[in-house]
Amino acid sequence: MTDTAVQAAALGKRFGRHGRRALEDCSFRLPAGRVCALVGPNGAGKSTLLALAAGLLAPTEGTVTVLGTTPAAARERLAYVAQDKPLPPQLTVADTLRLGRELNPRRWDTAVAERIVAEGDLDPGATIRSLSGGQRTRVALALALGKRPELLLLDEPMADLDPLARHQLMGALMADAAEHGTTVVMSSHVVAELEGSCDHLLLIGAGRVRLAGSLEELLAAHRLVTGRTGDLAPHTVVESRTTGRGTTALIRPQGQIADAWDATEPTLEELVLAHLRAPGAPVLLLDDEMREVAV
């Protein structure tokens, strides 16, 4: 066992010799046992990062290690669910789960896979091609959890689910992670569904890591301040906006905040949105002791 689930060092990926650069100089460490929210705008590199960690892509520069080894060597110990949920369309639901068991004979958990399917009222005899997008998502997650992975990589897993199914499957994922100590990395555009579920944050913008660390510590390192007047120096200002007759800003405090400002700890959504609106904001990478990592 290792205390690090995923570690990247100067990781980069370019598609084609002169093509688009999807990731550049990404460095971070994700401790094992965390539930990590992977967030960022469209095209930021989230899917590329997950595919690199899953061993489906090779880096152009730098390295990525998974569970203390290469992604290829860790393949039996990780599960990956892509956005398009590629499943054999001609197989039935039951046959798909049977295939999962045959491909993972040493680790397969039949009970958990069948429970995820049963909770969606899926007909085991239905073919994959006959299922809705949300139903295919449920089968893909059943395969992933049935593999009993140490690391679960999820690329927009809930995008095609209705709110009730999203809530149910998120609960199942979190319960499984808590019971088995599974490390989960989950990308999502619905930040609200990550709050209360994730304890680690990785924010990517323009192919680079902008924020990384324990969610609790990242939130504690910022303050949302509002006021009509007042100088924000010497604090680091992530984003400042005029709201009504006053100003609202997300800052990283450097000492005491002046009485002219009302200060509160931001929510996850407020933290993420401020950084997305301010792509040039200073990078903040925190290690396990809340020390800032040099970038």
N, C-alpha and C positions, 0 to 999 in steps of 0.2 A: 504494500500500500504506500501511497505517497500523499504528502499534504498539499500538493499542487495538482489541480485538475488540468488547467491549460496555462501555458506560458509562451508568450511571443517575444522575440528579440529582433528588433529592426526588421520586422516582417513586411514584405511588400509583394504585390502581385500586379503584373502587367499582362494584358491580353494582346498577344502579337508583339513582334519586335518593336513596332512603332505605334502600337495601339493604345487603348485607354488604360490608364493606371487606376486600378480599383482600390488598392491599399498601398500605403507608403510609410515606412519607418514606424510601424506599430509595435509598441512594447508595453506589455502588461503581464500581471500574474493573477490568476483566479484561484484562490484556495479551494481545496476539495470540500465538498459538503455544502456549498453555497447554492442559492437560487439566484441566478444573475439575469438582470434585465439588460438586453442588448438593444439600444435605441439609437436613432439617427434618422435623417431625412432619406427620401428615396435616392438611390444611387450612392449612398455614403460608403458602402462596402460591407454591410452587415452580412448579406448572403455569401459574399466571397469569403469572409472570415470564417463563417460556419463551415463552408465547403472545404476550406484549408484544414480546419481542425478535424473534420471527418475523414480527411485523406482523399477526397475526391478531386482536389486540385493540388498542384505542387507550387510552392512559393517561387517567385522570381528572385527575391532577395530575402535574407534573414532566415529565421527558423521559427517553427512552432512545435512545441512538445505537448503531448497529451498523456496524462496519467503517468508521467515520468518517462515516456518513451516516444517513439514516432507515432503519428496517426495510423500508419499501416500496421505497426506492431500492436496497437491498442484496439484494433477494429472489433475484436470479439467483445471488448469491454465497454464499447460505446454504441449508442443508437442515434440515428439522424433522421429527422423528418423534414423533407424539403417542402417548399411552398406548393409545388404542384402535386405532391403526394403520389408519386408514380407507383401504381400497383398493377399487377397483371389483370387486364380488363375481363378476360374470359374465365377467370377463376371465381368460384363462389367464396362467400365470406368464410365458410368453414374450411375450404381448401386453402385459402390464404393463411389462416392461422396454422393449419397443418404444415404448410410450407415453412412458416416461421419456426415451428418446432423442429423440423428436420434440418434447417440451416443452423440452428443454435441448440444442438442436443444437450450440451453440458450446462446451459444456463437458463433454458426455457421455463417460464412460469405459466403453465396452462391456465391456472385459476384466474390470475390477474388479467390475462388477455381475453378470456371468455367473459369475465365480468364487465370489462369496458364495452365489449360488443353488446352484451345483454342489456346494459343500462340504457342503450340507445334503441332498444326494441328492434334490432336488426334481424332479419330473416337469415339464418345461417346458410340457407340454400340460394339466396339471391346472388347474382353475379355482380362483380365490382362495377361493370359498365352500367348496370341498372341503378346504382346508388346515386343519391344526390351528393353535392360537394361536401356538405357537412357530414354525411354518413361515411364517405370515403376518408374524411379526416379522422373519424372515430376509429375506423379499421386501422389506419396508419399508426395512430397512437397506441392502439392495442398491440400491434406488432412491436412497436418501440418499447413499451413497458414490459411486454412478455419476454423480451430479450434479457430482462433484469440487468440493465446497464449500470455501470458506475458513473458514466457521463451521458447525459441526454441533451442532444443539440436539436433545438426546435426553431424552424424558420417560419415566422408568422403562422403558428399552428392553428390559431382560432379565427383566422380572417373570414372563413366562410361558414361560421357557426352562428346560429341565432343566440340571443343573449342568455336564454336559459341553458342551452347546451354548453355555451362558453363557460358559464358559471359552474356547471356540474363537472365538466372536464378539468377545469382549473383546480377545482377542489380535489379531484382524484389525483391529479399530478402532484399537488402540494402534499397530500396525505402520503403518497408513495415516496416522495422525496424525504419526508420527515421519518418515515418508518425505516427506510433502507439506507439513508444517508446519501442518496443519489445527488450528484452535482447536476444542476439544470442550467443551461444557457438558452434563453428564449428571447427571440426578437419579436417586437410588436410595435404597431403604430398606435395602439390603444393604450396609452400610458396609464389610464385609470385602472385597467385590469391587472396591471403589474403592481400597483400600490397595495400593500398588505400581503403580497405573495412573495416578493423578491427582497433579498437582503444584501444584494451586491449590484452595482451599476457599472456598465461599460457604455459610454456614449461616443459614437464615431461620427465625424463630420469630414467630408471631402477626403475620405480615405485615411484619416488619421484619428488616433485616440485622443479625445478631448477631456474626458472625465473617466476615472477608473478608481474603484475602491469600495469599501463597505458603504452601503446606502446610509446607514445611521451616521457614519463619520462624515460623509460628503454633505449631508443635510446640515449637520452641526457646524460645518465649516463655512456655511453661507447664512445670510440673513436677508429677508425681504423687508425693505424699509419704505415707508411712505411719509411724505411731509410736503408742506407748501414751499418752504425755503430751507436753505442749509447747505453747507459745503460737505461733500462726501470724502474729501481728502482726510486722512491718508489711505482710506480703504480702497481695495481693488474692486472696481466697478465692472461687473459682468455685463449688465444691461441696465439702461435707464430709459424710462418712458414718461411722457407727460400724460397724466390721467386726470381729466377734469381740470380743477384749479391747482392740482399739486403734481408731485413727481413720485413715481414708484420705481424702485431700483433693486436689483439683486446684487449684493456685494459679498465680498469675503472680508470680514472685519479685520482691521489691523489696529487693535486697541479698542478703547471705549467709543461707543457710538453716541454722538451728540444728542442731547435731549430734544432737539428740534425734530428728530426722526422717531416714528413709531416702528419698532423692529420686532419681527416674528421669524420663527424658523420656517423656511419654505416647505411646501409639500413636494412630493416627487414630481408631480405634473408641473408645478411652478418652476422647479429647478431645471427640468428638461426643456421646457418651452423657452425659458430665458436663454439657455445655451444654444438652442436651435435658432433663435432669432438673432443671436450674436455670434456668428461662426468665428469671429476673430478674437473671442474672449480668451484670456490666458488659460493654458492647459493646467489641469490639476490631477495628478496621479498620487494616490495615497497607498502606503503599504499597510500591513496589519496593525502597526503601532501608531497609525494616523500620522506618520511622518510623510512629508511631501517628497516625492521621488523626483530627482532632477531629470529634465527633459531637454 
